[in-house]
Amino acid sequence: MTRDTPILITGANGFLGSYITRRLLQAGYTHVRGLHLPGSPMELVADVADRVHWLPGDLLDYYSLEQAMAGVDTIIHCAAMVSFDARDRRMMHRVNWEGTANVVNAALHQQVRRLLHLSTVATLGRQSGGPVVDEKTPWQQDRDLNNYELTKTLAEQEVWRGQAEGLEVAVLYPTIVLGAGLWNHGSTQIIQYASGKPAFYPTGATGVVDVRDVAEGVLRTIERDQNGDRFVLNGANVTYRALLEQLSQAFGHAPPRYALPESLTRLMAWFEGARSWLTGSRPLLTRASIHHSFRAYQYSSQRSKEELGLAYRPLEATLEDAVASYLATNGQAGGVLAF
């Protein structure tokens, strides 16, 4: 690829998309197009907005995708809907599954050469306390698979279908992505939670990765330019207790002291669901949102280190940078980390 290769990023103004956009511009790419949902916030890309060709579009509007892809060589698809509210199940299926099918079909029709898809480690087979998960771990139906994970699994199947029809593809599998962004949305909410001096911690373990390392992984994957590439992106395996302890240290207050019983948390989620149903408001806690925080998973990023040459940031550095950004913005405005 050359630096003037036309690249389209779906969800370019979102948390992950904004860092990918910024990293491509930093690397010298001059023809970056950003697809954004009309009315969606642009504050995370305010500093680079004038260097991107912005195109309004909707994953559910096939023709807006076709127009955005005209003349494009490579698509980076990171737009998705994330929700653990059961009421969003149908819309999430449409956005994540049908929307990705639209992206694939439009790319094939417009003769786009390559699609890089941001998936999730949840589409790989994993068992609590089981073997370390990598790219070769086969997916298996999990009775506890939540709606988000199911829709991302179906979305990835559309991507491989696109490959079978002639599209070059690559798929990346990030673990929980940490960094600075909109503090009340997505995975950055754990920074907000830790700022409140929590007394309790969930008993599970997971993988986490710096958002800047994910953006670097995207850049290196598109420049590697091999059809069928698959990489797990994981900076560290960590317990939630250790994660909250390090965040508390970065904030300068005492760490949580008490293990949160899963049974109590499920009961809280039930009452929160009842309150949400009675009032018509969004639930603050759901069974789907808490389930994996009481499970223990480990992930291997060895392949991305060996084949992409990725050197992941230490977890401590990621958390310190994120907390510094949170404090600098008073936990209100969107935060952005420098590369």
C-alpha positions in Angstrom: 0.0 0.0 0.0 1.1 3.6 -0.7 0.4 6.6 1.5 -2.2 7.9 -1.0 -4.2 4.7 -0.9 -7.9 5.6 -0.4 -9.1 4.1 2.9 -12.6 4.2 4.4 -13.1 3.8 8.2 -16.6 3.0 9.4 -17.3 4.5 12.8 -14.3 6.8 12.5 -15.6 9.2 15.1 -16.1 6.5 17.8 -13.8 5.5 20.5 -11.8 2.9 18.6 -12.3 4.5 15.2 -11.0 7.9 16.3 -7.6 6.3 17.4 -7.4 4.3 14.1 -8.1 7.5 12.2 -5.5 9.5 14.1 -2.8 6.7 13.7 -3.3 6.5 9.9 -3.0 10.2 9.6 0.1 10.2 11.8 1.6 7.5 9.5 1.1 9.8 6.5 -2.0 8.5 4.8 -3.5 11.3 2.9 -6.8 9.9 1.6 -8.7 8.8 4.7 -12.5 8.8 4.6 -14.5 8.7 7.7 -18.1 7.2 7.7 -20.1 8.6 10.6 -23.7 8.3 11.6 -25.4 11.7 11.2 -25.8 13.4 14.6 -23.2 11.2 16.3 -20.6 13.1 18.5 -17.4 14.3 16.8 -15.5 15.5 19.8 -13.0 12.6 19.8 -11.8 13.6 16.3 -12.0 17.4 16.7 -8.2 17.8 16.4 -8.0 15.9 13.1 -11.5 16.5 11.6 -10.2 18.9 8.9 -7.8 16.1 7.6 -10.5 13.5 7.0 -13.1 13.4 4.2 -16.2 12.9 6.3 -19.2 11.1 4.8 -22.6 10.7 6.5 -23.7 7.1 6.4 -25.6 4.4 8.1 -24.8 0.7 8.2 -28.5 0.0 7.5 -28.5 2.3 4.5 -26.9 0.2 1.8 -26.8 3.0 -0.8 -25.0 5.4 1.6 -22.3 2.7 2.0 -22.0 2.2 -1.8 -21.5 5.9 -2.3 -18.9 6.1 0.5 -16.9 3.2 -1.0 -16.6 4.6 -4.5 -12.9 4.4 -5.4 -11.9 3.0 -2.1 -9.1 0.4 -1.9 -9.4 -0.7 1.8 -12.2 -0.6 4.4 -11.6 -0.7 8.1 -14.9 -1.7 9.7 -15.1 -0.8 13.3 -18.6 0.6 13.6 -20.9 -1.5 15.8 -23.6 -1.2 18.4 -22.7 -2.3 22.0 -25.5 -2.8 24.5 -26.4 -5.2 27.2 -30.0 -4.1 27.5 -32.3 -6.9 26.2 -34.5 -4.2 24.6 -31.8 -3.5 22.1 -31.5 -7.0 20.9 -33.3 -6.5 17.6 -31.6 -3.3 16.7 -28.2 -4.7 17.7 -28.8 -7.7 15.4 -29.7 -5.3 12.6 -26.7 -2.9 13.1 -24.0 -5.5 13.8 -25.1 -8.4 11.6 -27.2 -6.9 8.8 -25.0 -3.8 8.8 -21.8 -5.9 8.3 -23.6 -7.8 5.6 -24.3 -4.5 3.9 -20.7 -3.4 4.2 -19.5 -6.7 2.6 -22.1 -6.5 -0.2 -21.3 -2.9 -1.0 -17.6 -3.6 -0.9 -18.0 -6.4 -3.4 -20.2 -4.3 -5.7 -17.8 -1.4 -5.6 -14.9 -3.8 -6.2 -13.1 -2.7 -3.0 -10.0 -4.8 -2.7 -9.7 -5.4 1.0 -11.7 -5.3 4.3 -10.3 -5.3 7.8 -12.9 -6.2 10.3 -12.7 -5.4 14.0 -14.2 -8.3 15.8 -13.9 -9.3 19.5 -12.3 -12.2 21.4 -15.9 -13.2 22.3 -16.3 -14.7 18.8 -13.5 -17.2 19.7 -14.1 -20.3 21.8 -13.5 -19.7 25.5 -14.2 -21.3 28.8 -13.9 -19.8 32.2 -10.7 -21.3 33.7 -10.1 -23.1 30.4 -7.1 -23.0 28.0 -5.5 -19.8 26.9 -7.4 -18.5 23.9 -5.7 -17.6 20.6 -6.6 -17.4 16.9 -6.9 -21.1 16.5 -9.4 -21.6 19.3 -12.6 -22.8 17.7 -15.8 -21.0 18.4 -18.4 -22.9 20.4 -22.0 -22.1 21.3 -22.0 -20.8 24.8 -25.3 -20.8 26.6 -24.3 -17.6 28.3 -23.3 -15.8 25.0 -24.9 -12.4 25.2 -26.7 -10.6 22.4 -23.7 -8.4 21.6 -21.3 -11.4 21.3 -23.8 -13.3 19.2 -24.3 -10.5 16.8 -20.5 -10.0 16.4 -20.1 -13.7 15.7 -22.7 -13.5 13.0 -21.1 -10.3 11.6 -17.7 -12.1 11.3 -19.4 -14.9 9.4 -20.5 -12.3 6.9 -16.9 -11.2 6.5 -15.7 -14.7 5.7 -18.5 -15.0 3.3 -17.2 -11.9 1.6 -13.8 -13.6 1.3 -15.4 -16.6 -0.4 -16.9 -14.2 -2.9 -13.6 -12.5 -3.8 -12.9 -9.9 -1.1 -9.5 -9.9 0.6 -10.1 -9.8 4.4 -8.4 -9.6 7.7 -9.9 -9.9 11.2 -8.6 -8.5 14.5 -9.8 -9.7 17.9 -9.2 -7.1 20.6 -9.8 -8.0 24.3 -11.3 -5.2 26.5 -10.0 -1.9 25.0 -8.8 0.6 27.6 -7.9 4.3 27.1 -9.5 7.7 27.1 -12.7 8.5 25.3 -16.3 9.3 26.3 -16.2 8.3 30.0 -19.8 7.3 30.3 -19.8 4.9 27.3 -18.2 1.5 26.6 -15.2 0.0 28.2 -13.9 3.4 29.4 -16.6 3.3 32.0 -14.3 1.2 34.2 -12.2 4.3 34.6 -15.2 6.3 35.7 -16.2 3.4 38.1 -12.7 3.4 39.7 -12.8 7.2 40.2 -15.6 6.7 42.7 -13.5 4.8 45.3 -15.4 1.5 44.9 -15.3 -0.8 47.9 -16.1 -4.0 45.9 -14.4 -5.9 43.0 -15.7 -8.7 40.8 -13.8 -12.0 41.1 -13.1 -12.7 37.4 -10.2 -12.2 35.1 -9.8 -11.0 31.5 -7.6 -9.6 28.9 -7.1 -5.8 28.3 -5.4 -3.8 25.6 -4.5 -0.2 25.1 -6.6 1.5 22.4 -3.4 2.9 20.9 -2.0 -0.6 20.5 -5.2 -1.7 18.7 -4.8 1.2 16.3 -1.2 0.2 15.8 -2.3 -3.3 15.1 -4.7 -2.1 12.5 -2.0 -0.1 10.7 0.4 -3.0 10.7 -2.2 -5.4 9.4 -3.3 -3.3 6.5 0.4 -2.7 5.6 1.2 -6.4 5.9 -1.5 -6.9 3.2 -2.1 -10.6 3.5 -5.5 -12.2 2.8 -7.0 -14.1 5.7 -4.9 -12.6 8.5 -6.3 -13.1 12.0 -4.8 -11.6 15.1 -5.7 -11.5 18.8 -4.8 -8.1 20.3 -4.2 -8.4 24.0 -1.8 -6.4 26.1 -2.2 -8.2 29.5 -4.2 -10.8 31.3 -5.4 -9.4 34.6 -7.9 -10.1 37.4 -10.5 -7.4 37.9 -9.2 -7.0 41.4 -5.7 -6.2 40.2 -7.1 -3.9 37.5 -9.1 -1.9 40.0 -6.2 -1.8 42.5 -3.9 -0.3 39.8 -6.6 2.2 38.8 -7.1 3.1 42.5 -3.4 3.7 42.9 -3.4 5.9 39.8 -6.3 7.9 41.3 -4.5 8.1 44.6 -7.1 6.4 46.8 -7.5 3.1 48.6 -8.3 0.0 46.5 -11.5 -2.0 46.8 -11.4 -4.4 49.7 -14.3 -6.7 49.3 -15.0 -9.5 46.8 -18.4 -8.9 45.2 -20.6 -12.1 45.4 -22.0 -13.1 42.1 -25.3 -14.2 43.6 -25.7 -10.7 45.2 -24.8 -9.0 41.9 -27.4 -11.1 40.0 -30.0 -10.1 42.5 -29.1 -6.5 42.1 -29.4 -6.9 38.3 -32.9 -8.4 38.8 -34.1 -5.5 40.9 -32.5 -3.0 38.5 -34.3 -4.7 35.6 -37.6 -4.4 37.5 -36.9 -0.7 38.2 -36.1 -0.1 34.5 -39.3 -1.9 33.4 -41.5 0.1 35.7 -39.9 3.5 35.0 -39.1 3.0 31.3 -35.5 4.0 31.9 -32.3 2.3 30.9 -31.0 -0.3 33.4 -27.7 0.5 35.1 -26.9 -3.1 35.5 -28.0 -6.3 33.6 -27.2 -9.9 33.9 -25.4 -9.8 30.5 -23.2 -6.9 31.6 -22.0 -8.6 34.8 -21.7 -12.2 33.7 -18.2 -12.2 32.3 -16.8 -10.2 35.2 -17.2 -13.3 37.3 -15.4 -15.6 34.8 -11.7 -16.1 34.3 -10.3 -15.9 30.7 -6.8 -15.7 29.4 -5.7 -14.7 25.9 -2.5 -15.0 23.9 -1.2 -12.2 21.6 1.9 -14.1 20.7 1.1 -14.2 17.0 0.6 -10.4 16.8 3.9 -9.9 18.5 5.8 -12.3 16.2 4.2 -11.5 12.8 3.2 -7.8 13.3 6.0 -6.9 15.6 3.6 -5.3 18.1 5.1 -4.3 21.4 2.2 -3.7 23.8 2.3 -0.9 26.3 2.6 -2.0 30.0 -0.8 -2.0 31.7 0.4 0.4 34.3 1.3 3.0 31.6 -2.1 2.6 30.0 -4.0 3.1 33.2 -1.9 6.1 34.3 -2.4 7.8 31.0 -6.2 7.1 31.1 -6.6 8.4 34.6 -4.5 11.5 33.8 -6.9 12.2 30.9 -9.9 11.6 33.1 -8.7 14.0 35.7 -7.8 16.6 33.1 -11.3 16.5 31.6 -13.0 16.3 35.1 -14.6 13.1 33.8 -16.9 15.1 31.6 -15.5 16.0 28.2 -14.1 13.3 26.0 -10.5 12.4 26.6 -7.8 11.6 23.9 -4.5 9.9 24.5 -1.4 10.9 22.5 0.5 8.1 20.7 
